[in-house]
Amino acid sequence: MNSKLMLLPYRVKGFGWAILAVGVAVGALILLAEMLSYLSESTPALESFTRILENDNVVRILNNVALIGSLAGAVLVGCSKEKFEDEMICVIRLNSLLQAFYLYIVAMCIAALFIYDFAFFYVMMVGLVAMPLLFVIIYRVRLYRLKKSLEDEK
Amino acid sequence: MKNRIRVARAEVRMTQQQLADAAGVSRQTVNAIESGRFVPSTMLALKMARIFGTSVENLFSLDEEDI
């Protein structure tokens, strides 16, 4: 039986980081602008920042950049081979994915219990990209800790 | 699971990096195996046994709690 994982080549990782950064940055800006749009009525200085949400076409494009950028970036970063790929990296990757799944389920259950009405719309928006992002964060932290533990031993 | 990789490595004066290169894994992996934080696959255990010219049972053994 072939037990090799279907991983992307290492060379896509750099590109993945780039589009992940753009996707997350645009997504964070959209969320920030949405939240500030409630305040902008009383704070004229914020109006210019929240004005980007008035054009439907711009909003659609920004939403797509944020969503596709975050999802594709997370896949390219998390599911591509490391510079030196071996079986321990595979185990760390799969455990990180499992841990992200557990955290995502717990977070969604807590959100369903305590967040209602229109605020839940934001939970759903973040929920679309939360699991892949959690996976990348947990995976990179674990790899960093592994590298650090070896450096500490020197 | 217990292992005596560190001892076997010392017996033949081999560094972690040399063992890692010979087995086709990273030094982090060798270090994690030696410290018991990672249990290698059958394939890697067999490779390591071959590198040291010994049997897998001589390198790896079950703990009381594993039985």
Backbone of each chain as ProteinMPNN parsed JSONL, in Angstrom:
{"seq_chain_A": "MNSKLMLLPYRVKGFGWAILAVGVAVGALILLAEMLSYLSESTPALESFTRILENDNVVRILNNVALIGSLAGAVLVGCSKEKFEDEMICVIRLNSLLQAFYLYIVAMCIAALFIYDFAFFYVMMVGLVAMPLLFVIIYRVRLYRLKKSLEDEK", "coords_chain_A": {"N_chain_A": [[0.84, -1.205, 0.0], [0.52, 2.194, -0.844], [1.593, 4.672, 1.188], [2.081, 7.325, 0.988], [1.563, 10.803, 1.468], [-0.648, 13.084, -0.188], [0.893, 15.658, -1.071], [1.614, 19.095, -1.828], [4.202, 20.52, -3.938], [7.293, 21.865, -2.524], [8.002, 24.324, -3.624], [5.711, 25.898, -3.941], [5.162, 27.063, -1.566], [6.126, 29.643, -0.829], [4.671, 31.335, -2.539], [2.183, 30.716, -1.559], [2.31, 31.812, 1.06], [2.359, 34.5, 0.346], [-0.166, 34.984, -0.945], [-1.801, 34.249, 1.123], [-1.218, 36.172, 3.054], [-2.157, 38.478, 1.757], [-4.877, 37.824, 1.451], [-5.74, 37.478, 4.159], [-5.177, 40.036, 5.147], [-6.865, 41.678, 3.584], [-9.327, 40.567, 4.273], [-9.405, 41.156, 7.029], [-9.467, 43.916, 6.876], [-11.95, 44.305, 5.628], [-13.72, 43.294, 7.58], [-13.132, 45.079, 9.632], [-13.88, 47.495, 8.459], [-16.611, 47.012, 8.121], [-17.444, 46.867, 10.773], [-16.727, 49.397, 11.657], [-18.426, 50.917, 10.174], [-20.762, 51.201, 11.518], [-20.069, 52.981, 13.442], [-19.308, 55.185, 12.014], [-21.322, 56.934, 11.41], [-21.547, 58.578, 13.578], [-19.004, 59.446, 13.74], [-17.375, 61.386, 11.73], [-14.771, 61.315, 10.685], [-14.188, 58.666, 10.134], [-15.595, 58.09, 7.937], [-14.496, 58.15, 5.311], [-12.941, 55.868, 5.271], [-14.819, 53.809, 5.583], [-16.248, 54.148, 3.326], [-15.566, 52.517, 1.211], [-17.199, 50.342, 1.307], [-19.525, 51.019, 0.129], [-19.702, 50.662, -2.581], [-20.946, 48.121, -4.439], [-19.721, 46.378, -6.296], [-16.991, 46.626, -5.736], [-16.98, 45.648, -3.146], [-17.733, 42.993, -3.59], [-15.554, 42.056, -5.083], [-13.481, 42.446, -3.214], [-14.358, 40.752, -1.167], [-14.12, 38.27, -2.443], [-11.353, 38.209, -2.911], [-10.437, 38.172, -0.282], [-11.606, 35.79, 0.746], [-10.915, 33.689, -1.12], [-8.172, 34.099, -1.253], [-7.37, 33.654, 1.442], [-8.2, 30.972, 1.833], [-6.966, 29.499, -0.307], [-4.32, 30.239, 0.132], [-3.867, 29.197, 2.706], [-4.068, 26.464, 2.161], [-1.942, 26.122, 0.352], [0.221, 26.792, 1.974], [-0.039, 25.106, 4.233], [-0.338, 22.523, 3.18], [1.805, 21.942, 1.585], [5.011, 20.496, 0.864], [7.651, 20.515, 3.308], [10.936, 22.075, 3.433], [12.706, 20.109, 4.195], [11.283, 17.245, 4.175], [9.932, 14.788, 6.239], [8.896, 11.769, 8.014], [8.15, 12.597, 10.592], [7.419, 15.259, 10.314], [5.144, 14.875, 8.783], [3.474, 13.618, 10.656], [3.24, 15.675, 12.526], [1.928, 17.552, 10.946], [-0.542, 16.27, 10.384], [-1.549, 15.925, 12.985], [-1.817, 18.585, 13.709], [-3.823, 19.388, 11.992], [-5.951, 17.871, 12.962], [-6.171, 18.913, 15.553], [-6.853, 21.546, 14.931], [-9.345, 21.106, 13.815], [-10.808, 20.146, 16.038], [-10.679, 22.452, 17.701], [-12.009, 24.278, 16.102], [-14.599, 23.186, 15.988], [-15.339, 23.362, 18.697], [-15.197, 26.168, 19.059], [-17.193, 27.01, 17.251], [-19.463, 25.825, 18.381], [-19.569, 27.168, 20.837], [-19.936, 29.756, 19.881], [-22.425, 29.448, 18.632], [-24.012, 29.082, 20.841], [-23.789, 31.453, 22.315], [-23.83, 33.715, 20.66], [-26.004, 35.742, 18.859], [-28.552, 36.686, 16.427], [-27.816, 39.367, 14.145], [-25.131, 39.522, 14.655], [-24.196, 36.964, 14.498], [-23.8, 36.6, 11.869], [-21.256, 37.603, 11.349], [-19.767, 35.694, 12.659], [-20.219, 33.514, 11.017], [-19.007, 34.412, 8.696], [-16.296, 34.599, 9.477], [-16.018, 31.991, 10.199], [-15.917, 30.645, 7.788], [-13.285, 30.682, 6.947], [-11.9, 30.0, 9.157], [-11.051, 27.396, 10.052], [-8.992, 26.404, 8.191], [-7.14, 28.473, 8.646], [-6.619, 28.249, 11.388], [-5.429, 25.747, 11.348], [-3.039, 26.269, 9.882], [-1.802, 28.076, 11.646], [-1.471, 26.518, 14.029], [0.11, 24.436, 13.055], [2.45, 25.782, 12.138], [3.336, 26.873, 14.556], [3.898, 24.542, 16.005], [5.971, 23.47, 14.45], [7.846, 25.481, 14.814], [8.309, 25.283, 17.563], [9.466, 22.761, 17.656], [11.834, 23.179, 16.241], [12.962, 25.062, 17.909], [13.311, 23.605, 20.254], [15.374, 21.941, 19.576], [17.423, 23.774, 19.1], [17.701, 24.792, 21.673], [18.825, 22.651, 22.92], [21.384, 22.564, 22.011]], "CA_chain_A": [[0.0, 0.0, 0.0], [1.283, 3.431, -0.884], [1.124, 5.511, 2.294], [2.552, 8.699, 0.775], [0.497, 11.802, 1.503], [-0.735, 13.907, -1.398], [1.335, 16.999, -0.701], [2.052, 19.965, -2.925], [5.665, 20.703, -3.881], [7.797, 22.919, -1.633], [8.151, 25.621, -4.306], [4.489, 26.722, -3.899], [4.962, 27.592, -0.21], [6.352, 31.087, -0.82], [3.5, 31.932, -3.194], [1.087, 30.52, -0.596], [2.434, 32.834, 2.113], [2.031, 35.812, -0.227], [-1.612, 35.174, -1.136], [-2.424, 34.149, 2.451], [-1.061, 37.484, 3.701], [-3.078, 39.417, 1.093], [-6.249, 37.399, 1.797], [-6.039, 37.779, 5.57], [-5.159, 41.492, 5.329], [-8.09, 42.232, 2.984], [-10.43, 40.094, 5.115], [-9.4, 41.92, 8.281], [-9.907, 45.275, 6.537], [-13.395, 44.277, 5.371], [-14.397, 43.158, 8.872], [-12.933, 46.334, 10.361], [-14.699, 48.518, 7.811], [-18.01, 46.686, 8.443], [-17.71, 47.235, 12.165], [-16.615, 50.852, 11.801], [-19.516, 51.59, 9.462], [-21.782, 51.548, 12.517], [-19.579, 54.138, 14.203], [-18.972, 56.312, 11.142], [-22.404, 57.925, 11.413], [-21.27, 59.551, 14.635], [-17.598, 59.883, 13.647], [-17.142, 61.714, 10.312], [-13.392, 60.98, 10.256], [-14.137, 57.272, 9.686], [-16.439, 57.916, 6.744], [-13.716, 57.847, 4.097], [-12.494, 54.48, 5.368], [-15.952, 52.882, 5.413], [-16.9, 54.41, 2.036], [-15.282, 51.426, 0.263], [-18.284, 49.345, 1.376], [-20.728, 51.522, -0.549], [-19.711, 50.17, -3.959], [-21.191, 46.672, -4.386], [-18.729, 45.629, -7.085], [-15.728, 46.622, -4.978], [-17.176, 44.74, -2.002], [-17.715, 41.616, -4.108], [-14.163, 41.694, -5.426], [-12.7, 42.348, -1.973], [-14.782, 39.516, -0.475], [-13.51, 37.126, -3.137], [-9.899, 38.228, -2.648], [-10.225, 37.752, 1.114], [-11.991, 34.391, 0.942], [-10.098, 32.769, -1.929], [-6.783, 34.297, -0.835], [-7.136, 32.975, 2.719], [-8.347, 29.515, 1.696], [-5.913, 28.945, -1.174], [-3.046, 30.473, 0.813], [-3.737, 28.23, 3.808], [-3.809, 25.144, 1.565], [-0.585, 26.103, -0.212], [1.205, 26.831, 3.064], [-0.178, 23.947, 5.128], [-0.332, 21.222, 2.497], [2.974, 21.764, 0.718], [6.128, 19.854, 1.561], [8.658, 21.373, 3.926], [12.214, 21.992, 2.74], [13.129, 18.736, 4.476], [10.042, 16.556, 4.566], [10.084, 13.401, 6.682], [7.669, 11.235, 8.605], [7.732, 13.348, 11.776], [6.712, 16.446, 9.815], [3.817, 14.385, 8.379], [2.691, 13.389, 11.874], [2.937, 16.999, 13.089], [0.933, 18.182, 10.066], [-1.852, 15.631, 10.573], [-2.02, 16.256, 14.335], [-2.228, 19.992, 13.696], [-5.12, 19.43, 11.305], [-6.932, 17.314, 13.895], [-6.34, 19.877, 16.634], [-7.59, 22.681, 14.364], [-10.728, 20.654, 13.648], [-11.415, 20.154, 17.373], [-10.826, 23.84, 18.154], [-13.031, 24.903, 15.254], [-15.913, 22.684, 16.426], [-15.61, 23.948, 20.021], [-15.457, 27.599, 18.867], [-18.485, 27.168, 16.583], [-20.508, 25.479, 19.351], [-19.653, 28.282, 21.798], [-20.524, 30.887, 19.154], [-23.857, 29.171, 18.42], [-24.709, 29.209, 22.121], [-23.744, 32.792, 22.926], [-23.93, 34.841, 19.713], [-27.291, 35.653, 18.167], [-28.997, 37.713, 15.494], [-26.947, 39.758, 13.042], [-23.731, 39.299, 15.04], [-23.809, 35.608, 14.087], [-23.357, 36.708, 10.478], [-19.791, 37.747, 11.389], [-19.226, 34.384, 13.052], [-20.247, 32.66, 9.816], [-17.983, 34.911, 7.769], [-14.979, 34.173, 9.978], [-16.047, 30.526, 10.205], [-15.581, 30.132, 6.454], [-11.829, 30.54, 6.778], [-11.267, 29.784, 10.475], [-10.36, 26.119, 10.238], [-7.689, 26.375, 7.513], [-6.201, 29.401, 9.283], [-6.208, 27.619, 12.655], [-4.504, 24.663, 10.981], [-1.73, 26.837, 9.53], [-1.195, 28.658, 12.86], [-1.042, 25.43, 14.932], [1.184, 23.707, 12.368], [3.683, 26.571, 12.151], [3.787, 26.983, 15.955], [4.51, 23.258, 16.37], [7.27, 23.36, 13.767], [8.753, 26.431, 15.461], [8.681, 24.705, 18.864], [10.372, 21.639, 17.39], [13.125, 23.758, 15.872], [13.47, 25.749, 19.102], [13.752, 22.606, 21.244], [16.675, 21.445, 19.119], [18.388, 24.857, 19.319], [17.925, 24.895, 23.113], [19.644, 21.518, 23.357], [22.775, 22.718, 21.544]], "C_chain_A": [[0.867, 1.244, 0.0], [0.75, 4.384, 0.188], [1.605, 6.955, 2.172], [1.362, 9.653, 0.795], [0.518, 12.617, 0.216], [-0.383, 15.345, -1.03], [1.766, 17.778, -1.931], [3.571, 20.153, -2.835], [6.066, 21.904, -3.027], [7.784, 24.291, -2.293], [6.884, 26.485, -4.252], [4.309, 27.416, -2.539], [5.117, 29.124, -0.156], [5.172, 31.841, -1.423], [2.294, 31.848, -2.252], [1.115, 31.562, 0.506], [1.989, 34.19, 1.592], [0.517, 35.983, -0.356], [-2.372, 35.024, 0.188], [-2.366, 35.509, 3.151], [-2.038, 38.495, 3.097], [-4.524, 39.099, 1.497], [-6.627, 37.773, 3.212], [-6.099, 39.289, 5.788], [-6.447, 42.112, 4.779], [-9.308, 41.83, 3.817], [-10.534, 40.889, 6.402], [-9.882, 43.353, 8.021], [-11.417, 45.333, 6.312], [-14.162, 44.21, 6.697], [-14.318, 44.463, 9.664], [-13.837, 47.424, 9.791], [-16.176, 48.3, 8.115], [-18.349, 47.157, 9.851], [-17.691, 48.751, 12.35], [-17.769, 51.576, 11.122], [-20.65, 51.955, 10.416], [-21.398, 52.822, 13.267], [-19.451, 55.383, 13.332], [-20.069, 57.371, 11.096], [-22.142, 58.994, 12.469], [-19.836, 60.079, 14.572], [-17.253, 60.154, 12.18], [-15.757, 61.319, 9.811], [-13.303, 59.562, 9.708], [-14.868, 57.051, 8.365], [-15.649, 57.505, 5.504], [-13.249, 56.394, 4.086], [-13.637, 53.503, 5.075], [-16.648, 53.079, 4.063], [-16.647, 53.283, 1.021], [-16.415, 50.394, 0.248], [-19.532, 49.802, 0.629], [-20.831, 51.027, -1.987], [-19.807, 48.632, -3.946], [-20.137, 45.861, -5.133], [-17.399, 45.522, -6.357], [-15.829, 45.634, -3.821], [-17.105, 43.283, -2.456], [-16.278, 41.164, -4.398], [-13.325, 41.514, -4.162], [-13.057, 41.075, -1.196], [-14.134, 38.284, -1.101], [-12.006, 37.047, -2.887], [-9.631, 37.698, -1.245], [-10.475, 36.259, 1.28], [-11.066, 33.431, 0.184], [-8.626, 32.883, -1.543], [-6.473, 33.537, 0.446], [-7.179, 31.462, 2.555], [-7.209, 28.906, 0.867], [-4.547, 29.103, -0.518], [-2.818, 29.46, 1.921], [-3.435, 26.834, 3.272], [-2.374, 25.066, 1.05], [0.478, 26.087, 0.886], [1.162, 25.531, 3.878], [-0.003, 22.601, 4.453], [0.808, 21.087, 1.489], [4.11, 21.176, 1.549], [7.027, 20.895, 2.219], [9.963, 21.202, 3.146], [12.803, 20.593, 2.945], [11.923, 17.988, 5.03], [10.374, 15.138, 5.036], [8.848, 12.977, 7.459], [7.216, 11.994, 9.849], [6.982, 14.621, 11.384], [5.284, 16.051, 9.411], [2.914, 14.202, 9.592], [2.29, 14.725, 12.493], [1.838, 17.677, 12.272], [-0.461, 17.591, 10.319], [-2.418, 15.909, 11.967], [-2.503, 17.697, 14.418], [-3.61, 20.144, 13.053], [-6.231, 18.94, 12.234], [-7.219, 18.303, 15.024], [-7.131, 21.1, 16.156], [-9.072, 22.328, 14.216], [-11.456, 20.678, 15.001], [-11.687, 21.586, 17.842], [-11.949, 24.546, 17.401], [-14.435, 24.492, 15.721], [-16.293, 23.312, 17.77], [-15.975, 25.425, 19.862], [-16.825, 27.834, 18.233], [-19.643, 26.848, 17.54], [-20.69, 26.617, 20.355], [-20.319, 29.486, 21.135], [-22.024, 30.689, 18.959], [-24.646, 29.368, 19.705], [-24.825, 30.659, 22.584], [-23.894, 33.964, 21.957], [-25.203, 34.683, 18.878], [-27.451, 36.781, 17.146], [-27.946, 38.058, 14.434], [-25.473, 39.506, 13.356], [-23.25, 37.917, 14.591], [-23.354, 35.587, 12.624], [-21.83, 36.824, 10.411], [-19.117, 36.431, 11.757], [-19.156, 33.473, 11.83], [-19.182, 33.091, 8.809], [-16.591, 34.435, 8.187], [-14.877, 32.652, 9.931], [-15.671, 29.905, 8.871], [-14.09, 29.848, 6.306], [-11.126, 30.13, 8.071], [-10.462, 28.492, 10.547], [-9.024, 26.035, 9.483], [-6.668, 27.302, 8.172], [-5.698, 28.845, 10.613], [-5.172, 26.534, 12.389], [-3.108, 25.21, 10.7], [-1.034, 27.378, 10.783], [-0.647, 27.547, 13.76], [0.167, 24.701, 14.344], [2.504, 24.482, 12.447], [4.226, 26.714, 13.572], [4.48, 25.686, 16.38], [5.866, 23.066, 15.711], [8.299, 24.281, 14.42], [9.241, 25.863, 16.795], [9.678, 23.561, 18.691], [11.78, 22.159, 17.091], [13.79, 24.385, 17.093], [14.016, 24.728, 20.1], [15.124, 22.049, 20.87], [17.763, 22.495, 19.35], [18.721, 24.984, 20.803], [18.855, 23.803, 23.616], [21.117, 21.693, 23.014], [23.683, 23.246, 22.655]], "O_chain_A": [[1.835, 1.336, 0.755], [-0.389, 4.844, 0.113], [1.545, 7.717, 3.137], [0.305, 9.369, 0.23], [1.571, 12.813, -0.391], [-1.262, 16.148, -0.717], [2.217, 17.214, -2.928], [4.157, 19.964, -1.769], [5.283, 22.834, -2.832], [7.584, 25.304, -1.623], [6.965, 27.689, -4.492], [3.419, 28.25, -2.377], [4.325, 29.809, 0.491], [4.729, 32.857, -0.886], [1.494, 32.779, -2.16], [0.082, 32.134, 0.854], [1.323, 34.946, 2.299], [-0.031, 37.0, 0.07], [-3.448, 35.595, 0.359], [-3.341, 35.942, 3.764], [-2.667, 39.27, 3.818], [-5.293, 39.996, 1.841], [-7.703, 38.322, 3.45], [-6.959, 39.778, 6.52], [-7.051, 42.967, 5.426], [-10.208, 42.638, 4.044], [-11.631, 41.256, 6.821], [-10.608, 43.93, 8.83], [-12.084, 46.275, 6.741], [-15.116, 44.956, 6.917], [-15.293, 44.896, 10.279], [-14.474, 48.174, 10.531], [-16.917, 49.257, 8.34], [-19.395, 47.761, 10.09], [-18.502, 49.319, 13.081], [-18.062, 52.725, 11.455], [-21.407, 52.892, 10.164], [-22.246, 53.62, 13.668], [-19.482, 56.504, 13.839], [-19.814, 58.537, 10.792], [-22.471, 60.165, 12.279], [-19.49, 61.038, 15.262], [-16.875, 59.228, 11.462], [-15.591, 61.018, 8.629], [-12.425, 59.278, 8.893], [-14.78, 55.985, 7.755], [-16.069, 56.631, 4.747], [-13.171, 55.765, 3.03], [-13.44, 52.493, 4.399], [-17.522, 52.297, 3.689], [-17.422, 53.112, 0.08], [-16.567, 49.656, -0.726], [-20.495, 49.044, 0.512], [-21.925, 50.978, -2.551], [-18.887, 47.941, -3.509], [-19.711, 44.8, -4.675], [-16.759, 44.47, -6.357], [-14.894, 44.882, -3.547], [-16.495, 42.444, -1.792], [-15.852, 40.071, -4.023], [-12.558, 40.558, -4.045], [-12.184, 40.408, -0.641], [-13.664, 37.384, -0.405], [-11.455, 35.966, -2.679], [-8.728, 36.888, -1.035], [-9.666, 35.546, 1.875], [-10.512, 32.493, 0.759], [-7.912, 31.881, -1.508], [-5.45, 32.858, 0.542], [-6.314, 30.749, 3.064], [-6.576, 27.934, 1.278], [-3.71, 28.204, -0.601], [-1.719, 28.925, 2.068], [-2.637, 26.103, 3.858], [-1.675, 24.079, 1.277], [1.515, 25.44, 0.74], [2.199, 24.937, 4.171], [0.435, 21.64, 5.086], [0.773, 20.205, 0.631], [4.161, 21.337, 2.768], [7.144, 22.021, 1.736], [10.085, 20.308, 2.309], [13.322, 19.976, 2.015], [11.596, 18.097, 6.212], [11.02, 14.378, 4.316], [7.874, 13.724, 7.554], [6.02, 12.034, 10.138], [6.022, 15.011, 12.049], [4.334, 16.792, 9.663], [1.743, 14.579, 9.57], [1.152, 14.898, 12.931], [0.932, 18.298, 12.828], [-1.438, 18.328, 10.452], [-3.624, 16.107, 12.119], [-3.476, 17.996, 15.11], [-4.445, 20.924, 13.511], [-7.314, 19.523, 12.284], [-8.373, 18.505, 15.404], [-7.975, 21.624, 16.883], [-9.944, 23.161, 14.465], [-12.58, 21.17, 15.097], [-12.78, 21.897, 18.316], [-12.729, 25.304, 17.978], [-15.335, 25.324, 15.836], [-17.431, 23.742, 17.959], [-16.948, 25.889, 20.457], [-17.541, 28.753, 18.629], [-20.677, 27.516, 17.514], [-21.816, 26.989, 20.686], [-21.157, 30.155, 21.74], [-22.805, 31.63, 19.099], [-25.809, 29.771, 19.67], [-25.832, 31.051, 23.173], [-24.068, 35.101, 22.397], [-25.445, 33.638, 18.276], [-26.617, 37.679, 17.027], [-27.275, 37.178, 13.896], [-24.663, 39.303, 12.451], [-22.064, 37.715, 14.335], [-22.629, 34.689, 12.195], [-21.189, 36.232, 9.542], [-18.049, 36.095, 11.245], [-18.176, 32.756, 11.627], [-18.544, 32.262, 8.16], [-15.815, 33.939, 7.37], [-13.814, 32.092, 9.664], [-15.17, 28.782, 8.818], [-13.687, 28.902, 5.631], [-9.911, 29.934, 8.088], [-9.334, 28.482, 11.039], [-8.019, 25.634, 10.071], [-5.484, 26.975, 8.253], [-4.514, 28.949, 10.933], [-4.175, 26.415, 13.101], [-2.115, 24.69, 11.209], [0.166, 27.174, 10.97], [0.499, 27.616, 14.205], [1.125, 24.393, 15.053], [3.545, 23.915, 12.78], [5.439, 26.681, 13.776], [5.522, 25.721, 17.034], [6.8, 22.56, 16.332], [9.468, 23.922, 14.564], [10.425, 25.946, 17.121], [10.614, 23.413, 19.478], [12.773, 21.653, 17.612], [14.998, 24.265, 17.296], [15.056, 24.954, 20.72], [15.933, 21.728, 21.741], [18.882, 22.164, 19.743], [19.867, 25.249, 21.165], [19.578, 23.984, 24.596], [21.989, 21.072, 23.623], [24.88, 23.434, 22.438]]}, "seq_chain_B": "MKNRIRVARAEVRMTQQQLADAAGVSRQTVNAIESGRFVPSTMLALKMARIFGTSVENLFSLDEEDI", "coords_chain_B": {"N_chain_B": [[7.661, 3.384, 24.295], [10.958, 2.152, 24.446], [14.279, 3.109, 23.446], [17.608, 2.5, 22.201], [19.104, 4.191, 20.662], [20.766, 6.429, 21.018], [22.86, 5.341, 22.469], [23.779, 3.377, 20.696], [24.611, 5.012, 18.676], [26.663, 6.404, 19.891], [28.43, 4.334, 20.291], [29.415, 3.814, 17.754], [30.507, 6.209, 17.207], [28.992, 8.291, 15.961], [27.386, 11.203, 14.718], [24.288, 12.978, 15.413], [23.461, 14.273, 13.109], [24.822, 12.882, 11.109], [23.622, 10.368, 11.333], [21.017, 11.119, 10.729], [21.31, 11.956, 8.05], [22.069, 9.545, 6.888], [19.794, 8.019, 7.3], [17.895, 9.417, 5.987], [16.292, 11.388, 7.129], [15.369, 14.321, 9.134], [17.548, 16.115, 11.44], [16.126, 16.925, 13.628], [14.196, 14.942, 13.789], [15.688, 12.645, 14.429], [16.637, 13.459, 16.902], [14.194, 13.723, 18.289], [13.339, 11.073, 18.291], [15.341, 9.82, 19.797], [14.942, 11.036, 22.26], [12.542, 10.024, 22.927], [10.221, 11.274, 22.153], [9.072, 10.851, 19.758], [7.817, 8.163, 17.914], [9.256, 6.08, 15.611], [8.39, 5.026, 12.206], [7.876, 1.645, 10.97], [9.445, 1.297, 8.726], [11.461, 3.295, 9.031], [12.598, 2.455, 11.418], [13.642, -0.016, 10.65], [15.492, 0.864, 8.749], [17.28, 2.262, 10.402], [18.213, 0.215, 11.999], [19.576, -1.247, 10.08], [21.577, 0.578, 9.4], [23.102, 0.601, 11.739], [23.868, -1.982, 11.73], [22.49, -3.982, 13.1], [19.719, -5.637, 14.828], [16.208, -4.706, 14.732], [14.939, -5.177, 17.146], [17.031, -4.987, 18.866], [17.504, -2.321, 18.933], [15.083, -1.054, 19.515], [12.627, -1.376, 22.061], [9.766, -2.62, 23.853], [8.012, -0.767, 26.37], [6.984, -1.359, 29.814], [4.412, -0.344, 30.086], [3.503, -0.424, 27.482], [2.884, -2.98, 26.939]], "CA_chain_B": [[8.675, 2.513, 23.703], [12.341, 2.558, 24.753], [15.229, 2.847, 22.359], [19.004, 2.73, 22.574], [19.751, 4.815, 19.488], [21.845, 7.313, 21.469], [23.978, 4.468, 22.854], [24.299, 2.761, 19.465], [25.282, 6.086, 17.934], [27.926, 6.683, 20.601], [29.326, 3.183, 20.088], [30.102, 3.93, 16.45], [30.949, 7.616, 17.115], [28.229, 8.918, 14.872], [26.607, 12.354, 15.205], [22.86, 12.942, 15.046], [23.345, 14.703, 11.718], [25.271, 11.776, 10.24], [22.566, 9.353, 11.34], [19.876, 11.684, 10.001], [21.629, 11.901, 6.612], [22.077, 8.145, 6.449], [18.433, 7.47, 7.348], [17.024, 10.233, 5.13], [15.355, 12.199, 7.927], [16.017, 15.52, 9.656], [18.184, 15.938, 12.749], [15.051, 17.064, 14.619], [13.524, 13.65, 13.918], [16.593, 11.761, 15.184], [16.617, 13.956, 18.278], [12.894, 13.397, 18.892], [13.294, 9.615, 18.501], [16.243, 9.51, 20.914], [14.373, 11.504, 23.527], [11.272, 9.32, 23.153], [9.064, 12.113, 21.82], [8.504, 10.401, 18.483], [8.025, 6.736, 17.623], [9.427, 6.002, 14.155], [7.642, 4.0, 11.468], [8.604, 0.378, 10.792], [10.442, 1.523, 7.677], [12.597, 4.047, 9.573], [13.241, 1.592, 12.424], [14.437, -1.0, 9.898], [16.628, 1.579, 8.158], [18.245, 2.565, 11.466], [18.831, -1.061, 12.39], [20.532, -1.597, 9.027], [22.711, 1.507, 9.506], [23.947, 0.173, 12.863], [24.203, -3.39, 11.528], [21.898, -4.769, 14.18], [18.289, -5.919, 14.597], [15.291, -3.681, 15.26], [14.694, -5.494, 18.564], [18.189, -4.536, 19.635], [17.441, -0.857, 19.041], [13.801, -0.628, 20.099], [11.938, -2.39, 22.882], [8.516, -2.134, 24.442], [7.969, -0.444, 27.796], [5.982, -2.133, 30.561], [3.07, 0.204, 29.815], [3.112, -0.725, 26.094], [2.504, -4.408, 26.828]], "C_chain_B": [[10.079, 3.044, 24.023], [13.215, 2.356, 23.501], [16.652, 3.137, 22.838], [19.807, 3.3, 21.388], [20.955, 5.658, 19.924], [23.105, 6.492, 21.809], [24.632, 3.875, 21.603], [25.097, 3.776, 18.652], [26.641, 6.385, 18.57], [28.938, 5.556, 20.362], [30.09, 3.282, 18.767], [30.563, 5.364, 16.167], [30.28, 8.335, 15.942], [27.438, 10.094, 15.443], [25.135, 12.184, 14.795], [22.688, 13.296, 13.566], [23.75, 13.594, 10.749], [24.207, 10.686, 10.171], [21.35, 9.828, 10.538], [20.103, 11.603, 8.493], [21.555, 10.468, 6.086], [20.661, 7.566, 6.38], [17.456, 8.268, 6.479], [15.957, 10.985, 5.896], [16.101, 13.438, 8.427], [16.648, 15.221, 11.021], [17.149, 16.078, 13.87], [14.376, 15.72, 14.878], [14.38, 12.676, 14.728], [16.568, 12.151, 16.657], [15.312, 13.571, 18.987], [12.772, 11.9, 19.172], [14.147, 9.255, 19.727], [15.635, 9.905, 22.25], [12.988, 10.912, 23.797], [10.042, 10.135, 22.829], [8.395, 11.679, 20.526], [8.841, 8.935, 18.259], [8.127, 6.582, 16.107], [8.557, 4.914, 13.519], [8.506, 2.732, 11.376], [9.747, 0.558, 9.796], [11.688, 2.221, 8.239], [13.347, 3.214, 10.618], [14.141, 0.558, 11.734], [15.682, -0.36, 9.277], [17.705, 1.824, 9.207], [18.97, 1.297, 11.916], [19.889, -1.459, 11.36], [21.78, -0.72, 9.106], [23.674, 1.051, 10.612], [24.355, -1.306, 12.751], [23.684, -4.28, 12.642], [20.42, -5.035, 13.872], [17.435, -4.801, 15.203], [15.062, -3.9, 16.756], [15.846, -5.025, 19.45], [18.172, -3.017, 19.85], [16.192, -0.377, 19.781], [13.203, -1.75, 20.933], [10.714, -1.765, 23.538], [8.703, -1.823, 25.922], [6.952, -1.353, 28.475], [4.575, -1.678, 30.192], [2.587, -0.086, 28.392], [2.548, -2.14, 25.966], [1.069, -4.613, 27.317]], "O_chain_B": [[10.347, 4.237, 23.884], [12.912, 1.538, 22.633], [16.862, 3.922, 23.763], [20.966, 2.961, 21.151], [22.015, 5.618, 19.301], [24.231, 6.877, 21.493], [25.855, 3.867, 21.463], [26.109, 3.451, 18.031], [27.635, 6.59, 17.874], [30.14, 5.796, 20.248], [31.253, 2.889, 18.674], [30.956, 5.695, 15.049], [30.937, 8.9, 15.067], [26.88, 9.992, 16.536], [24.798, 11.358, 13.947], [21.874, 12.696, 12.864], [23.117, 13.389, 9.714], [23.921, 10.147, 9.102], [20.741, 9.07, 9.784], [19.2, 11.228, 7.745], [21.049, 10.214, 4.993], [20.36, 6.735, 5.522], [16.322, 7.841, 6.262], [14.854, 11.201, 5.394], [17.297, 13.596, 8.186], [16.331, 14.221, 11.665], [17.265, 15.444, 14.919], [14.028, 15.391, 16.012], [13.874, 11.969, 15.6], [16.489, 11.298, 17.54], [15.328, 13.146, 20.143], [12.173, 11.5, 20.17], [13.72, 8.481, 20.584], [15.791, 9.2, 23.247], [12.34, 11.264, 24.783], [8.93, 9.744, 23.184], [7.275, 12.095, 20.233], [9.991, 8.517, 18.394], [7.184, 6.917, 15.39], [8.06, 4.014, 14.196], [9.702, 2.754, 11.667], [10.853, 0.052, 9.988], [12.817, 1.81, 7.97], [14.574, 3.261, 10.695], [15.257, 0.295, 12.182], [16.766, -0.942, 9.274], [18.892, 1.625, 8.949], [20.173, 1.308, 12.178], [20.963, -1.945, 11.716], [22.898, -1.196, 8.907], [24.893, 1.106, 10.451], [25.102, -1.811, 13.589], [24.358, -5.216, 13.073], [19.933, -4.699, 12.793], [17.887, -4.054, 16.071], [14.997, -2.947, 17.533], [15.659, -4.711, 20.625], [18.745, -2.502, 20.81], [16.238, 0.574, 20.562], [13.264, -2.921, 20.559], [10.642, -0.554, 23.746], [9.441, -2.506, 26.632], [6.162, -2.028, 27.815], [3.669, -2.491, 30.008], [1.389, -0.004, 28.12], [1.832, -2.455, 25.016], [0.567, -5.737, 27.304]]}, "name": "protein", "num_of_chains": 2, "seq": "MNSKLMLLPYRVKGFGWAILAVGVAVGALILLAEMLSYLSESTPALESFTRILENDNVVRILNNVALIGSLAGAVLVGCSKEKFEDEMICVIRLNSLLQAFYLYIVAMCIAALFIYDFAFFYVMMVGLVAMPLLFVIIYRVRLYRLKKSLEDEKMKNRIRVARAEVRMTQQQLADAAGVSRQTVNAIESGRFVPSTMLALKMARIFGTSVENLFSLDEEDI"}
